[in-house]
Amino acid sequence: MRTLYTTILLLLILTSCQSQVSEVDNTKPLYGEIEKNKEHKEIDKDFIKECLNQFGSIDSSVNVQIDNGWRYFYNNDLETAMKRFNQAWLLNPEFPDSYFGFASLLEMQAKTKEASRFYKMGLEKDVNNERVEICYQRIADCKEQLNDIKGTIKAYQRIAEINPKNPFAFKKIGYFQMQSKKAEEAIIAYNKAIELDPKDAMTFNNRAYLNQTLGNNELAIDDYSEAIELNPNYISALVNRGITEMKLNEFEKAQSDFEKCVILDPKTGELWRFLGLAKLNLNKFSEACKDFRTALELGDQNAVQLIKENCEK
């Protein structure tokens, strides 16, 4: 009798497991890749009909669900993002974006092998390469928002492979490689970005800052100067060039840069302190003290010690 009970219990467990395995799951790609029953198929028909009534066409409906998927991904609601990509796939299984959405979400779950499979499917659906770069840009945006630095770099590297003439991709690779303390890789990427777009002041500024942190002050000044030539009101480049000039004891040049800074942004105390430091090193004590006091009035507490040491004797 006990053997009979054990057998029945095992059969119930197996039946339960089989039922769970075969259940449609909209939190997995392609609804878990399970054949839907008649009831689910009717629900799908109603959904498609509702989308057509609301958005007018299948293409419009797909675009709405795809945009929703990326939006939920961007806001770290990965489960709902998967549901929206599933709905887009249901509306049009030939549209590539759903597969890229599935792949990127699987990457977030560290399911690398499954992600590769869906990336491949997306590429196969995108016969004319019309969607792939767009999709990787959406992936990069989402991963950047979620502070997935490695994932962001990987997405931009894929964009660069697809479109080697995309300066923005190389610019972003440079920035995030710099954040990852990979200076050599960052310099290479910035060099490529500047080669492709020599009129982008921000990339010159970023490469300059990297060289500044590495102690390559002359190279930094060259790039800051290029950035300022492209954008004379580029305050970040002016500030950092001034700081670098002070490291090289070029205080008159630094004073000139900081004077431009306080004209552009007269309400930031730190800039007045920098201007005061440049003047202090030029033995312009009265003017320097005036600038330090202005800095303090604007809330820069770092000016306090400078005033005590140089202006209260």
C-alpha positions as CSV (number, residue, x, y, z in Angstrom):
1,M,0.0,0.0,0.0
2,R,2.8,2.4,0.9
3,T,4.4,1.7,-2.5
4,L,1.2,2.6,-4.2
5,Y,1.0,5.9,-2.3
6,T,4.6,6.7,-3.2
7,T,3.9,6.0,-6.9
8,I,0.8,8.2,-7.0
9,L,2.8,11.0,-5.2
10,L,5.6,10.8,-7.8
11,L,3.1,10.9,-10.6
12,L,1.5,14.0,-9.2
13,I,4.8,15.7,-8.8
14,L,5.9,14.8,-12.4
15,T,2.5,16.0,-13.7
16,S,2.9,19.3,-11.8
17,C,6.4,19.8,-13.1
18,Q,5.4,19.1,-16.7
19,S,2.5,21.5,-16.4
20,Q,4.8,24.2,-15.1
21,V,7.4,23.6,-17.8
22,S,4.8,23.8,-20.6
23,E,3.1,27.0,-19.2
24,V,3.3,30.1,-21.3
25,D,5.4,32.7,-19.6
26,N,5.4,36.3,-20.9
27,T,8.5,37.2,-18.7
28,K,10.6,35.0,-21.0
29,P,11.5,35.6,-24.7
30,L,8.8,34.3,-27.1
31,Y,6.6,33.6,-24.2
32,G,8.9,30.8,-23.1
33,E,8.8,29.3,-26.6
34,I,5.8,27.2,-25.7
35,E,3.0,26.3,-28.0
36,K,-0.1,28.2,-26.9
37,N,-3.4,26.6,-26.3
38,K,-6.7,27.7,-27.9
39,E,-7.5,30.0,-25.0
40,H,-4.2,31.9,-25.2
41,K,-4.6,32.2,-29.0
42,E,-8.0,33.8,-28.5
43,I,-6.4,36.2,-26.0
44,D,-3.7,37.1,-28.6
45,K,-6.3,37.7,-31.3
46,D,-8.2,40.1,-28.9
47,F,-4.9,41.9,-28.1
48,I,-4.1,42.4,-31.8
49,K,-7.6,43.6,-32.6
50,E,-7.4,46.1,-29.7
51,C,-4.0,47.4,-31.0
52,L,-5.4,47.9,-34.5
53,N,-8.3,49.8,-33.1
54,Q,-6.1,52.0,-30.9
55,F,-3.0,52.5,-33.2
56,G,-4.4,52.0,-36.7
57,S,-1.9,49.4,-38.1
58,I,0.3,46.6,-37.1
59,D,3.5,48.6,-37.8
60,S,2.3,51.4,-35.5
61,S,1.3,48.9,-32.8
62,V,4.7,47.2,-33.0
63,N,6.5,50.6,-32.7
64,V,4.5,51.5,-29.6
65,Q,5.3,48.2,-27.9
66,I,9.0,48.4,-28.8
67,D,9.2,51.9,-27.5
68,N,7.5,50.8,-24.3
69,G,9.9,47.9,-24.0
70,W,13.0,50.2,-24.2
71,R,11.4,52.7,-21.8
72,Y,10.7,50.1,-19.1
73,F,14.3,48.7,-19.7
74,Y,15.7,52.3,-19.2
75,N,13.8,52.6,-16.0
76,N,15.0,49.2,-14.7
77,D,11.7,47.4,-14.9
78,L,13.1,44.5,-16.8
79,E,10.2,42.2,-16.3
80,T,7.7,44.6,-17.9
81,A,10.2,45.4,-20.6
82,M,10.2,41.7,-21.5
83,K,6.4,41.6,-21.7
84,R,6.3,44.6,-24.1
85,F,9.0,43.0,-26.3
86,N,6.9,39.8,-26.3
87,Q,3.8,41.8,-27.4
88,A,5.8,43.4,-30.2
89,W,7.0,40.0,-31.3
90,L,3.4,38.7,-31.2
91,L,2.3,41.6,-33.5
92,N,5.1,41.0,-36.0
93,P,7.6,38.1,-35.5
94,E,9.6,39.4,-38.4
95,F,10.5,42.8,-36.8
96,P,14.1,42.6,-35.6
97,D,13.8,44.9,-32.6
98,S,12.1,42.4,-30.4
99,Y,15.0,40.0,-30.7
100,F,17.5,42.6,-29.8
101,G,15.3,43.5,-26.8
102,F,15.2,39.9,-25.7
103,A,19.0,39.5,-26.1
104,S,19.8,42.6,-24.1
105,L,17.5,41.6,-21.3
106,L,19.0,38.1,-21.2
107,E,22.5,39.8,-20.9
108,M,21.3,41.6,-17.8
109,Q,20.4,38.2,-16.4
110,A,24.0,36.9,-17.3
111,K,22.5,34.4,-19.7
112,T,25.2,35.0,-22.3
113,K,24.6,32.0,-24.5
114,E,20.9,32.6,-24.8
115,A,21.5,36.3,-25.4
116,S,23.9,35.5,-28.3
117,R,21.2,33.3,-29.8
118,F,18.7,36.1,-29.9
119,Y,21.2,38.6,-31.1
120,K,21.8,36.3,-34.0
121,M,18.1,36.0,-34.7
122,G,17.8,39.8,-34.7
123,L,20.6,40.1,-37.2
124,E,19.0,37.5,-39.4
125,K,15.6,39.3,-39.3
126,D,17.3,42.6,-40.1
127,V,18.2,41.6,-43.7
128,N,18.9,45.2,-44.9
129,N,20.7,46.3,-41.7
130,E,18.2,49.0,-41.1
131,R,17.5,48.4,-37.5
132,V,20.7,46.9,-35.9
133,E,22.5,50.2,-35.2
134,I,19.3,51.8,-33.8
135,C,18.8,48.8,-31.5
136,Y,22.3,48.8,-30.2
137,Q,22.0,52.5,-29.5
138,R,18.9,51.9,-27.5
139,I,20.7,49.1,-25.6
140,A,23.6,51.4,-24.9
141,D,21.3,54.1,-23.6
142,C,19.6,51.7,-21.3
143,K,22.8,50.2,-20.0
144,E,24.3,53.6,-19.4
145,Q,21.2,54.6,-17.4
146,L,21.5,51.5,-15.3
147,N,25.3,52.1,-14.7
148,D,26.3,48.9,-16.5
149,I,29.6,50.3,-17.8
150,K,30.9,47.1,-19.3
151,G,27.6,46.6,-21.1
152,T,27.6,50.2,-22.3
153,I,31.1,49.8,-23.8
154,K,30.1,46.5,-25.4
155,A,27.0,48.1,-27.0
156,Y,29.0,51.0,-28.4
157,Q,31.7,48.7,-29.7
158,R,29.1,46.8,-31.6
159,I,27.9,50.1,-33.1
160,A,31.4,50.9,-34.1
161,E,31.8,47.5,-35.8
162,I,28.5,48.0,-37.7
163,N,29.3,51.6,-38.6
164,P,33.0,52.4,-38.3
165,K,32.3,56.0,-39.4
166,N,30.2,56.7,-36.3
167,P,32.2,59.3,-34.2
168,F,29.6,59.3,-31.4
169,A,30.2,55.6,-30.7
170,F,34.0,56.1,-30.5
171,K,33.5,59.2,-28.3
172,K,31.3,57.2,-25.9
173,I,33.8,54.3,-25.9
174,G,36.5,56.7,-25.0
175,Y,34.5,58.2,-22.2
176,F,33.5,54.9,-20.6
177,Q,37.0,53.4,-21.0
178,M,38.3,56.5,-19.2
179,Q,35.7,55.9,-16.4
180,S,37.0,52.3,-16.3
181,K,40.6,53.5,-15.8
182,K,41.6,52.1,-19.2
183,A,43.5,55.1,-20.4
184,E,45.2,53.5,-23.4
185,E,41.9,52.2,-24.8
186,A,40.2,55.6,-24.1
187,I,42.9,57.5,-26.0
188,I,42.6,55.2,-29.0
189,A,38.8,55.7,-29.0
190,Y,39.1,59.5,-28.6
191,N,41.7,59.6,-31.4
192,K,39.3,57.8,-33.7
193,A,36.4,60.0,-32.8
194,I,38.4,63.1,-33.5
195,E,39.6,61.7,-36.8
196,L,36.0,61.2,-37.8
197,D,34.7,64.5,-36.4
198,P,37.5,67.1,-35.9
199,K,34.9,69.8,-35.1
200,D,33.6,68.2,-31.9
201,A,34.9,70.4,-29.1
202,M,33.7,68.0,-26.4
203,T,35.9,65.2,-27.6
204,F,38.9,67.4,-27.6
205,N,38.0,68.5,-24.0
206,N,37.6,64.9,-22.9
207,R,40.9,63.8,-24.4
208,A,42.5,66.8,-22.8
209,Y,41.2,65.9,-19.4
210,L,42.4,62.3,-19.7
211,N,45.9,63.6,-20.6
212,Q,45.7,66.1,-17.7
213,T,45.0,63.2,-15.3
214,L,47.9,61.3,-16.8
215,G,50.2,64.2,-16.3
216,N,50.6,64.9,-20.0
217,N,50.1,68.6,-19.4
218,E,51.4,69.9,-22.8
219,L,49.1,67.5,-24.7
220,A,46.2,68.5,-22.5
221,I,46.7,72.2,-23.1
222,D,46.9,71.6,-26.9
223,D,43.5,69.8,-26.8
224,Y,41.9,72.3,-24.4
225,S,43.0,75.0,-26.8
226,E,41.5,73.2,-29.7
227,A,38.2,72.8,-27.8
228,I,38.2,76.5,-27.0
229,E,38.9,77.5,-30.6
230,L,35.9,75.5,-31.6
231,N,33.8,76.9,-28.8
232,P,35.2,80.1,-27.2
233,N,32.6,79.9,-24.4
234,Y,33.5,76.3,-23.4
235,I,33.9,77.0,-19.7
236,S,35.0,73.5,-18.8
237,A,37.9,73.6,-21.2
238,L,38.8,77.2,-20.0
239,V,38.8,76.1,-16.4
240,N,40.9,73.0,-17.0
241,R,43.3,74.7,-19.3
242,G,43.8,77.4,-16.6
243,I,44.4,74.7,-14.0
244,T,46.9,72.9,-16.2
245,E,48.7,76.2,-17.0
246,M,49.2,76.8,-13.3
247,K,50.8,73.4,-13.0
248,L,53.3,74.6,-15.7
249,N,53.8,77.9,-13.8
250,E,52.1,79.8,-16.7
251,F,50.2,82.1,-14.4
252,E,49.5,84.9,-16.7
253,K,47.8,82.6,-19.2
254,A,45.9,81.0,-16.3
255,Q,44.7,84.4,-15.1
256,S,43.4,85.2,-18.6
257,D,41.5,81.9,-18.8
258,F,40.0,82.3,-15.3
259,E,39.0,85.9,-16.1
260,K,37.0,84.6,-19.0
261,C,35.4,82.0,-16.7
262,V,34.1,84.5,-14.2
263,I,32.6,86.5,-17.0
264,L,30.8,83.4,-18.3
265,D,29.8,82.2,-14.8
266,P,30.1,85.0,-12.2
267,K,28.1,83.1,-9.5
268,T,30.4,80.2,-9.0
269,G,32.8,80.9,-6.1
270,E,35.3,78.2,-7.1
271,L,36.1,80.1,-10.3
272,W,36.9,83.3,-8.4
273,R,39.2,81.3,-6.1
274,F,41.1,79.9,-9.1
275,L,41.4,83.5,-10.5
276,G,42.7,84.6,-7.1
277,L,45.3,81.8,-7.0
278,A,46.6,82.8,-10.4
279,K,46.9,86.4,-9.3
280,L,48.5,85.3,-6.0
281,N,51.3,83.6,-7.9
282,L,51.8,86.8,-9.9
283,N,52.2,88.7,-6.6
284,K,49.0,90.6,-7.2
285,F,48.1,90.2,-3.5
286,S,45.4,92.9,-3.2
287,E,43.5,91.6,-6.3
288,A,43.9,88.0,-5.2
289,C,42.4,88.7,-1.8
290,K,39.5,90.5,-3.3
291,D,38.8,87.4,-5.5
292,F,39.1,85.1,-2.5
293,R,36.6,87.1,-0.6
294,T,34.2,87.1,-3.6
295,A,34.6,83.3,-3.7
296,L,33.7,83.0,0.0
297,E,30.7,85.3,-0.4
298,L,29.5,82.9,-3.1
299,G,29.8,79.9,-0.8
300,D,33.3,78.5,-1.6
301,Q,34.6,77.5,1.8
302,N,37.9,76.5,0.4
303,A,38.6,80.3,0.2
304,V,38.7,80.6,4.0
305,Q,42.2,79.2,4.5
306,L,43.5,81.2,1.6
307,I,42.2,84.4,3.2
308,K,43.7,83.6,6.6
309,E,47.1,82.8,5.1
310,N,47.3,85.6,2.6
311,C,44.9,88.4,3.5
312,E,44.9,88.8,7.3
313,K,48.5,89.7,8.0
